[in-house]
Amino acid sequence: MTLTETPATFHGSQRNCEPWVGYIRVSTYYEDKISTDIQRAAIKAWAKRNNRHIVEWIEDLDISGRTFKRKVMGALKIVEEKRARGIAVWRYSRFGRSRHGNALNLARLENVGGRLESATEAADTTTAFGRLQMGMAFKFAEFESDRIGEQWAETREHRRAHGLPSTGGQRWGYIWHRRRLDEKGAIHPEAYQPDEELGLLALDLYERAADGQPMGSLTKWLGRKGYVGTRGTPWQQTGLTRYMDSGFPAGWLRYHPADCDCPPADPDGSTHRAALCKKRIFIPGAQELIVKEDVWEEYQRRRKLARDKPSNNRAPSYPTSGLVVCARCGGATAAGGGATYGAGKVLIRKNGYVFRCSARKDNATCDGVYILRTVVEEAVRKRLREWDAEIEAEAAKLAAEAANEPEKQKEAPTTAAGRIEAARKRHRDRLKEIQAELDKQTSLVSRGIIPEDSYIRERDRLTEEQTGVTAELAELDAATGDPDPVKADYLPVIRGLVDRWEITPVDTRRAMLRTLLRGVWAYPKMTGPDGEETAPYAVPVAVWEEAPAPIGRRAAA
């Protein structure tokens, strides 16, 4: 027997002990921060007294009990998989402070025969009275959470009334002086004093933005200069935009109105409803101004123009940019990068590798979708080929019917709607002519009748005109509200995309797709009732088709 070995007699017997999961949560509220060591020791003592064995420990550090987007869901899964009998906590309040989440997750636990036990609150939850005690403990935990929330709301209101930001803390461009008592007992109120260097830099940023410099350029400029935010990390474009839009350097405090009629946030989520609503109110703050009023007003005007600018007027990176829709929430997606290791472990970066849900990325209010860009584009091309065959037959039928109708006297349209419709017809006819000319030029160069450089010049000219006409047609479609589309009108667009996808510039492809598609709905990987997994897939939806209904922001538990 080696020195590291001990006789089996000295080993505690765990064969007959019930397996349990020990769950520890440390709250974000400072008065409720109970040490993890205290919680762990109490749970261990409870397990020893009751012949239980903790097979796994799960910890949520600095996490609010109002949300169930926590590791505790992993503890539930362990019980559901029959690897443990139940979950042990220091107190029931550690499990959660949300009445919705507590009820749902407790039911989920009990449905598989699991139990929840408190190490410091004696309650036999196998009896009616014990379950009443546990319910009362949850009610008190919910009451404490609501009371803390009300206190913070009163504190924020008090600060706003004194011209201070509701959350306090550092503000970039300012020196933060905390409220304090001096040696003589005099109270020095909280104040924000402009920083000599950063204050001038903040003014420079607003002036540059007011002159039309984009946020991305300003972010890079700060990075090149080596400036960081209040947390000591380099600026990101979203953070810089949020800081400048707040108006704090211009003497304003921005907050979400308490009486706003926006829908409430997910009761079990960690995102406040203010983060999901665009309504904001500006009130004067007590801080000294860095940015003058005229600069601030011009900045706001520029920002409004940027927000209202249609996305199809911005330089696109990919043909489906701005068209992919998250099928869970019906919201927008953004292209994201990826990376892989090639030969010799060389890191290969792939820009625009995937599309991902913006709500998932920005505030985690949706479980989102993660789909390869190549999957989306292949689905679009496949659907275009299907529409080409379908619409060609329909167009031939309409042409035959038109040929059998007697000639009608053409009158100039007298109404605004009539003039818009006539302009739309002219643009559609011109698109047909451009497509026919492009086909002719391709035929000529392939047969060697014209040189390739002549073909390229003519192709680029026609493609540029095609982009302009397509954009104008999109504006006319928008001007008519939501016109009843005729599928045959889109045949030139579809045929142009099918035949010339590879050689058509990205911005032209995207402009043409925007006239044709409501969007491309991206569906996440899902598991069917039979346990079979379905890979992420995309469904292009034409303007003459109904938009699909969202499948739900959250995946089924």
Residue pairs with C-beta under 8 A, 6 or more apart in sequence:
1 7
14 53
16 51
17 47
17 51
17 52
17 53
18 51
18 52
18 53
18 85
18 86
19 52
19 53
19 55
19 83
19 84
19 85
20 47
20 52
20 53
20 54
20 55
20 84
20 85
20 86
20 87
20 88
20 117
21 54
21 55
21 56
21 57
21 58
21 75
21 78
21 79
21 84
21 86
21 87
21 88
22 40
22 43
22 44
22 47
22 54
22 56
22 57
22 58
22 87
22 88
23 57
23 58
23 59
23 60
23 72
23 75
23 87
23 88
23 89
23 94
23 95
24 36
24 39
24 40
24 43
24 57
24 58
24 59
24 60
24 89
24 90
24 94
25 59
25 60
25 61
25 63
25 65
25 70
25 72
25 89
25 94
25 95
26 33
26 34
26 35
26 36
26 59
26 60
26 61
26 62
26 63
27 33
27 34
27 62
27 63
27 64
27 65
28 62
28 63
28 64
29 64
29 148
32 144
34 90
36 59
36 61
38 90
39 89
39 90
39 94
39 119
40 57
42 90
42 119
42 120
43 54
43 88
43 89
43 90
43 119
44 54
45 119
46 52
46 88
46 117
46 119
46 120
47 53
47 54
47 88
52 85
52 88
54 88
55 78
55 83
55 84
56 75
56 78
56 84
58 71
58 72
58 74
58 75
59 71
60 70
60 71
60 72
63 70
64 97
64 270
65 93
65 94
65 95
65 96
65 97
65 98
65 141
65 145
66 96
66 97
66 98
66 101
66 145
66 267
66 268
66 270
67 98
67 101
67 268
67 269
67 270
68 96
68 98
68 101
68 104
68 105
68 268
69 268
69 269
69 270
69 364
72 87
72 95
72 96
72 105
73 105
75 84
75 87
76 87
76 105
76 108
76 109
76 114
78 84
79 85
79 86
79 87
79 109
79 112
79 114
80 108
80 112
80 114
82 112
84 114
85 114
85 115
86 109
86 114
86 115
86 116
86 117
87 95
87 109
87 114
87 115
87 116
87 117
88 117
88 118
88 119
89 95
89 116
89 117
89 118
89 119
90 118
90 119
90 120
91 118
91 119
91 120
91 121
91 137
92 116
92 118
92 121
92 134
92 137
92 138
92 141
93 137
93 138
93 140
93 141
93 144
95 102
95 105
95 106
95 116
95 138
96 102
96 105
96 141
97 141
97 142
97 144
97 145
98 142
98 145
98 267
98 268
99 138
99 142
100 267
100 268
101 267
101 268
102 138
102 142
104 268
106 116
108 557
109 115
109 116
115 125
115 126
116 125
116 134
117 125
118 134
118 137
121 133
121 134
121 137
123 130
123 131
123 133
123 134
123 137
124 130
125 131
125 134
153 258
155 166
156 166
156 167
156 255
159 165
159 166
159 168
160 166
160 253
160 255
160 283
162 189
162 286
163 253
163 284
163 285
163 286
163 287
164 190
164 253
164 285
164 286
165 171
165 248
165 253
165 285
166 253
166 255
168 176
168 190
169 176
169 230
170 176
170 230
171 192
171 230
171 248
171 287
172 198
172 202
172 229
172 230
172 243
173 194
173 195
173 198
173 199
173 201
173 202
173 249
173 290
174 192
174 193
174 194
174 195
174 198
174 199
174 248
174 249
174 287
174 290
175 192
175 193
175 194
175 195
176 190
176 192
177 188
177 190
177 191
177 192
177 193
178 190
179 187
179 188
179 189
179 190
180 187
180 188
181 187
181 188
182 188
191 286
191 287
192 286
192 287
192 288
193 288
194 288
194 290
198 227
199 249
199 290
201 227
202 249
202 290
202 291
203 249
203 290
203 291
203 295
205 218
205 222
205 240
205 244
206 244
206 249
206 250
206 291
206 295
206 296
206 299
207 295
208 218
208 221
209 215
209 218
209 244
209 299
209 302
209 303
210 295
210 298
210 299
210 302
212 302
214 306
215 237
215 240
215 241
215 244
216 237
218 240
219 235
219 236
219 237
219 240
222 234
222 235
222 240
223 234
223 235
227 235
228 234
228 235
229 235
229 239
229 243
244 299
245 254
245 303
246 252
246 254
247 253
247 254
247 282
247 296
248 254
248 285
248 287
249 289
249 290
249 291
250 289
250 290
250 291
250 292
250 293
250 295
250 296
251 284
251 285
251 287
251 288
251 289
251 291
252 282
252 283
252 284
252 285
252 296
253 282
253 283
253 284
253 285
254 280
254 281
254 282
255 274
255 280
255 281
255 283
256 273
256 274
256 277
256 279
256 280
256 281
257 279
257 281
260 277
260 279
262 273
262 276
262 277
262 279
263 273
264 273
265 271
265 272
265 273
265 275
265 276
265 365
266 365
266 553
269 364
269 365
270 364
271 363
271 364
271 365
275 363
276 363
276 365
291 299
311 321
311 322
312 322
312 471
312 474
312 510
312 511
312 514
315 507
316 322
316 506
316 507
316 510
317 335
317 351
317 352
317 506
318 335
318 352
318 373
318 377
318 506
318 510
319 377
319 380
319 506
319 509
319 510
319 513
320 355
320 373
320 376
320 377
320 380
320 510
320 513
320 520
321 335
321 510
322 332
322 510
322 514
323 510
323 513
323 514
323 517
323 519
323 520
324 332
324 333
324 355
324 371
324 376
324 519
324 520
324 522
324 538
325 331
325 332
325 333
325 519
325 520
325 521
325 522
326 332
326 333
326 357
326 358
326 359
326 360
326 366
326 368
326 369
326 522
327 369
327 521
327 522
327 523
327 524
327 539
327 548
327 550
327 551
328 357
328 366
328 367
328 368
328 369
328 524
328 550
328 551
328 552
328 553
328 554
329 357
329 359
329 365
329 366
329 368
329 550
329 553
330 547
330 550
331 357
331 358
331 359
331 366
332 358
333 355
333 356
333 357
333 358
333 369
333 522
334 355
334 356
334 358
334 361
335 351
335 352
335 354
335 355
335 373
336 352
336 353
336 354
336 355
336 356
336 361
337 349
337 350
337 351
337 352
337 353
338 349
338 350
338 353
338 354
339 347
339 348
339 349
339 350
340 347
340 348
340 350
341 347
341 348
342 348
352 373
353 372
353 373
354 370
354 371
354 372
354 373
355 369
355 370
355 371
355 373
355 376
355 522
356 368
356 369
356 370
356 371
357 366
357 368
357 369
357 370
359 365
359 366
359 368
359 553
360 366
360 367
360 368
360 369
361 368
365 553
366 553
366 554
367 524
367 553
367 554
367 555
368 524
369 522
369 523
369 524
369 536
370 524
370 536
371 522
371 523
371 524
371 536
371 537
371 538
372 536
375 536
375 537
375 538
376 520
376 522
376 538
379 520
379 537
379 538
379 539
379 540
380 513
380 517
380 520
380 538
380 540
381 497
381 498
381 501
383 540
384 494
384 497
384 498
384 540
385 498
387 487
387 490
387 494
387 542
388 491
388 494
388 495
388 498
390 487
391 487
391 488
391 490
391 491
391 494
392 491
394 487
394 488
395 488
395 491
398 488
413 419
413 421
413 422
417 480
420 476
420 479
420 480
421 480
423 476
424 473
424 476
424 477
424 480
424 483
427 469
427 472
427 473
427 476
428 473
428 489
428 492
430 469
431 466
431 469
431 470
431 473
431 492
431 493
431 496
432 492
434 462
434 465
434 466
434 469
434 492
434 496
435 466
435 492
435 495
435 496
437 462
438 459
438 462
438 463
438 466
438 496
438 500
439 499
441 450
441 455
441 458
441 459
441 462
442 455
442 500
444 450
444 455
445 451
445 452
445 454
445 455
459 503
463 504
463 505
463 508
466 496
466 508
466 512
467 505
467 507
467 508
467 511
470 493
470 508
470 511
470 512
470 514
470 515
471 511
473 515
474 511
474 514
474 515
477 483
477 515
485 543
485 544
487 542
487 544
490 515
490 516
490 542
490 543
493 512
493 515
493 516
494 516
496 504
496 512
497 504
497 509
497 512
497 513
497 516
501 509
504 512
515 543
516 542
516 543
517 540
517 541
517 542
517 543
518 541
518 542
518 543
518 545
518 547
519 540
519 541
519 547
520 538
520 539
520 540
520 541
521 538
521 539
521 540
521 541
521 547
521 548
522 536
522 537
522 538
523 534
523 536
523 537
523 538
523 539
523 551
524 536
524 555
525 533
525 534
525 535
525 536
526 533
526 534
526 555
527 533
527 534
528 534
539 548
541 547
541 548
